[in-house]
């Protein structure tokens, strides 16, 4: 009788543990939106929705790994890993659009990964390069870069507009800005350029893309080149990809310099040629006029908060 009572008492915790194991814990959204746990999805669907985040994680791993390499004076390999981070960043967006797995979580994760790969890693690269002779300038340049990258990514997340023209970014994207620093360091990675005034070149060069990141200047996204939809676009993408690979094999430093600095020049050249392009190719060839958006710091005040009848919007 005693043994039967003990067995009965033990069966209650066992049943409770089985119930706890079977119970599915649900993720709650503070906004009230429905959240589906990955455990509720089939295996194929799990791979589809997590595929972009795998590339984002690879992007973050490359950027994080570049930081200790830069601190240990392996600038060349740090630059290589940051180039891989740019490739992974391009891939995660392309894969998300390809499989239809774009999500708010993916957007936030991508921005956090970009802050590490294109905010922290380039800042450390500039800092360690200039530090031996100009420590104060090294700190100022590195912090300016990191602050501008953080502001640019936060503004991007806050001002996402589904109806906006996807052909353009407002402000220079952080991967493109990081490419300028990477290309400059790769070109100067010789013993002669690590002494004297020349050592300040990466810090001086980094100021321009850092400020362009927080500007409202429009830069082409080249989304049609990254995610081609027509046969002609796929051929163009393939030719550009082959050209880049060949250039990186034959003359990597020169190729990086040409690509990075040419992208910086697309903004002023595009602004100067806007009237000519609109006249020859039509209005679709130029960016539509920007509409005023809500301030990222303060709400819009004045007439913009009222409609034509004087009623609050």
C-alpha positions in Angstrom: 0.0 0.0 0.0 2.8 2.4 0.9 4.6 1.6 -2.4 1.3 2.2 -4.4 0.9 5.6 -2.6 4.4 6.7 -3.4 3.9 5.6 -7.1 0.7 7.6 -7.3 2.4 10.7 -5.7 5.3 10.4 -8.2 2.9 10.2 -11.2 1.5 13.6 -10.5 4.8 15.5 -11.1 5.5 13.3 -14.1 2.1 14.2 -15.7 2.8 17.9 -14.9 6.2 17.7 -16.6 4.7 16.1 -19.7 2.1 18.8 -19.9 4.7 21.5 -19.6 6.8 19.8 -22.3 3.7 19.6 -24.6 2.6 23.2 -23.9 3.6 25.7 -26.6 4.8 29.0 -25.3 3.6 31.8 -27.5 5.5 35.0 -28.3 3.4 38.1 -27.5 3.7 41.3 -29.5 3.3 44.6 -27.6 1.8 46.2 -30.7 -1.0 43.5 -30.8 0.3 42.0 -34.1 0.0 38.2 -34.5 3.3 36.4 -33.9 3.8 32.9 -35.1 6.5 30.8 -33.5 8.9 29.0 -35.7 8.0 25.8 -34.0 4.6 26.0 -35.5 6.0 26.1 -39.1 6.9 23.2 -41.3 10.6 22.6 -41.9 10.6 24.0 -45.4 8.8 27.1 -44.3 11.3 27.6 -41.4 14.2 27.6 -43.9 12.4 30.1 -46.1 11.7 32.6 -43.4 15.1 32.2 -41.7 17.3 32.2 -44.9 17.8 36.0 -45.0 18.7 36.1 -41.3 21.4 33.5 -41.9 23.1 35.9 -44.4 22.6 38.7 -41.8 24.3 36.6 -39.2 27.2 35.9 -41.6 27.4 39.7 -42.2 27.6 40.3 -38.5 30.2 37.6 -38.0 32.5 39.1 -40.7 32.2 42.6 -39.2 32.8 41.4 -35.6 35.8 39.3 -36.7 37.3 42.3 -38.5 37.5 44.3 -35.2 40.1 42.1 -33.4 42.1 41.8 -36.6 42.3 45.6 -36.9 43.4 45.9 -33.3 46.1 43.3 -34.0 47.4 45.4 -37.0 46.0 43.0 -39.6 44.4 45.8 -41.6 44.5 43.8 -44.9 42.5 40.9 -43.5 40.1 43.2 -41.6 39.4 44.9 -45.0 38.8 41.5 -46.6 36.3 40.5 -44.0 34.4 43.8 -44.3 34.2 43.3 -48.0 32.6 39.9 -47.3 30.2 41.6 -44.9 29.1 43.9 -47.8 28.5 40.8 -50.0 26.5 39.2 -47.2 24.5 42.3 -46.7 23.6 42.5 -50.4 22.7 38.8 -50.3 20.4 39.0 -47.3 18.2 41.6 -48.9 18.2 39.9 -52.3 17.3 36.5 -50.7 14.5 38.1 -48.6 12.9 39.6 -51.7 13.5 36.4 -53.7 11.7 34.1 -51.2 9.2 36.7 -50.0 10.6 36.7 -46.4 10.9 40.4 -45.8 9.8 41.1 -42.2 10.1 43.9 -39.6 12.3 41.6 -37.5 14.6 41.1 -40.5 14.9 44.9 -41.0 15.8 45.5 -37.4 18.3 42.6 -37.3 19.9 43.8 -40.5 20.4 47.3 -39.1 22.0 46.0 -35.9 24.3 43.8 -38.0 25.2 46.8 -40.2 26.0 48.9 -37.2 28.7 46.3 -36.2 30.0 45.6 -39.7 29.8 49.1 -41.3 29.7 51.2 -38.1 32.0 49.7 -35.5 34.4 47.8 -37.8 35.4 50.8 -40.1 35.7 53.0 -37.1 38.1 50.6 -35.4 40.0 50.3 -38.7 40.5 54.0 -39.0 41.3 54.3 -35.3 44.0 51.6 -35.3 45.5 53.1 -38.5 45.9 56.6 -37.2 46.5 55.8 -33.5 50.3 55.4 -33.5 51.0 59.0 -34.3 47.7 60.9 -33.9 45.7 59.4 -31.1 43.3 62.3 -30.6 42.5 62.6 -34.3 42.1 58.8 -34.4 39.5 58.9 -31.6 37.6 61.8 -33.2 37.5 60.3 -36.6 36.4 56.9 -35.3 33.7 58.3 -33.1 32.4 60.6 -35.9 32.1 57.6 -38.1 30.3 55.4 -35.5 27.9 58.2 -34.5 27.0 59.0 -38.2 26.4 55.3 -39.0 24.2 54.8 -35.9 22.2 57.9 -36.8 21.8 56.8 -40.4 20.6 53.3 -39.5 18.2 54.6 -36.8 16.8 57.2 -39.3 16.4 54.5 -41.9 14.4 52.2 -39.6 12.2 55.1 -38.4 11.4 56.6 -41.8 10.7 53.4 -43.8 8.0 54.2 -46.3 6.5 51.3 -48.3 5.4 53.7 -51.0 8.8 55.4 -51.4 10.8 55.0 -54.5 13.0 52.0 -53.9 15.5 53.0 -56.5 17.1 55.6 -54.1 18.4 55.8 -50.6 18.1 59.0 -48.6 21.7 59.5 -47.4 24.6 57.3 -48.4 24.0 53.7 -47.3 26.4 52.5 -44.7 27.9 49.6 -46.8 28.7 52.0 -49.6 30.3 54.5 -47.1 32.3 51.7 -45.5 33.6 50.7 -48.9 35.3 54.1 -49.2 37.2 53.5 -46.0 38.0 49.9 -46.9 39.3 50.9 -50.3 41.4 53.7 -49.0 43.1 51.5 -46.3 43.6 48.7 -48.8 45.3 51.1 -51.2 47.5 52.6 -48.5 48.4 49.3 -46.8 52.2 49.7 -47.4 55.0 50.4 -44.8 55.7 53.8 -46.4 52.2 55.1 -45.9 52.2 54.3 -42.1 54.5 57.1 -41.2 54.4 60.8 -41.6 51.4 63.0 -42.6 50.2 60.2 -45.0 48.9 58.2 -42.0 46.1 60.8 -41.6 44.6 60.1 -45.1 42.1 57.4 -43.9 40.8 59.7 -41.1 40.5 62.6 -43.5 38.8 60.6 -46.2 36.3 59.0 -43.7 34.8 62.4 -42.9 33.1 62.8 -46.3 31.2 59.5 -46.4 30.4 59.8 -42.7 28.6 63.1 -43.3 27.0 61.8 -46.4 25.4 59.0 -44.4 23.5 61.6 -42.3 22.7 63.8 -45.2 19.5 63.8 -47.3 21.4 63.4 -50.5 19.9 60.6 -52.7 22.0 57.7 -53.7 21.0 55.0 -56.2 20.1 51.6 -54.5 20.8 49.6 -57.7 18.1 47.2 -56.6 17.3 46.3 -60.2 21.0 45.3 -60.6 21.0 43.2 -57.3 17.6 41.6 -57.9 17.2 41.4 -61.7 13.7 40.5 -63.0 14.2 40.4 -66.7 16.6 38.5 -68.9 18.4 41.6 -70.0 18.8 42.7 -66.4 20.2 39.2 -65.4 22.8 39.4 -68.3 23.8 42.9 -67.1 24.1 41.7 -63.5 26.2 38.7 -64.6 28.6 40.9 -66.6 29.0 43.3 -63.8 29.7 40.5 -61.4 32.3 38.9 -63.6 33.9 42.3 -64.1 34.2 42.8 -60.4 35.6 39.4 -59.7 38.2 39.8 -62.4 39.1 43.2 -61.2 39.5 42.0 -57.6 41.7 39.2 -58.7 43.9 41.3 -61.1 44.1 44.6 -59.2 42.1 44.5 -56.0 43.1 47.9 -54.5 42.5 49.7 -57.7 39.1 48.0 -58.3 37.9 48.8 -54.8 39.0 52.5 -55.2 37.2 52.8 -58.5 34.0 51.2 -57.3 33.8 52.9 -53.9 34.7 56.4 -55.2 32.5 56.1 -58.3 29.5 55.3 -56.0 30.2 58.5 -54.0 30.2 60.5 -57.3 26.9 59.1 -58.4 25.0 61.5 -56.2 26.5 64.8 -57.5 26.7 63.5 -61.1 23.0 62.5 -60.8 22.0 65.9 -59.5 23.9 67.7 -62.3 22.5 65.5 -65.1 18.9 65.4 -63.7 17.4 68.0 -66.2 19.2 66.4 -69.1 18.1 62.8 -68.2 14.5 64.0 -67.6 14.4 65.6 -71.1 15.9 62.7 -72.9 14.6 59.6 -71.0 11.5 61.0 -69.4 10.4 61.6 -65.8 10.9 58.0 -64.9 14.6 58.3 -65.2 15.0 60.8 -62.3 14.0 60.6 -58.7 10.6 61.9 -57.8 10.5 65.0 -55.6 10.9 64.3 -51.9 7.9 64.8 -49.6 8.4 66.2 -46.1 8.4 63.5 -43.5 7.9 63.7 -39.7 11.0 64.8 -37.9 13.0 61.9 -36.3 13.4 64.1 -33.2 10.2 66.2 -32.9 6.7 66.1 -34.3 6.0 68.4 -37.2 4.5 71.7 -36.0 2.7 74.5 -37.7 0.6 74.2 -40.8 1.7 70.8 -41.6 -0.2 69.3 -38.7 -3.5 70.6 -40.0 -5.6 69.9 -43.1 -7.1 72.4 -45.5 -10.1 73.0 -43.2 -7.8 73.8 -40.2 -8.6 70.5 -38.5 -5.8 68.5 -36.9 -4.5 65.7 -39.0 
